[in-house]
């Protein structure tokens, strides 16, 4: 397992101002806040910028996608070995905006772990989490698609669902870490998520599109650092 815990993860997706020089500038702001607060932050930039961000910062970087392919033929596929060599320490699987079949999820977990990448699998229910937990991924990201890009933090709106998910994890795959997302964007929502027992939280649009992401991350960083 490569990622530090607890942490707050920032997903760039394809929002304006998150690629190339602008994406690196945002990463450098995140790293500055990490240095100031002592909090662990993890970045998920766009694939072409993985090497840039990994080289120019000391932040852990994860890939937003991966394919279960072996070296050889596979035009347009994301080879786990290539992502690892570029500096990624993990890869996201089955995001709500890039779904996988259960069979592909299992193959992707196996391929990632074979080359030393943390396998981070997104699920939207306890039932889906149970099915994936049987494959023993490094991390399960629990979020409801309807909460993504909203202010409806599951840690506030449905804490019982987080508790049920954690109970399932403890039963099926106790070594797998749990992160929650979808609407979690404030220090208060982050704090509540950790109080419920999760290992990490994160956000995308709340940080990538913020007018002052450093100020917002500083408040979140204080919460995360207090747990370390």
Secondary structure, 3 states (H helix, E strand, C coil): CCCCCCEEEEECCCCCCCCHHHHHHHHHHHHHHHHHHCCCEEEECCHHHHHHHHHHCCCEEEECCCECCCCCCCCCCCEHHHHHHHCCCEEEECECCECCCHHHHHHHHHHHHHCCCEEEEEECCHHHHHHHHCCCCCEEEECCHHHCCCCCCHHHHCHHHHHHHHHHHHHHCCCCEEEECCCCCCHHHHHHHHHHCCCEEEECHHHHCCCCHHHHHHHHHHHHHHHC
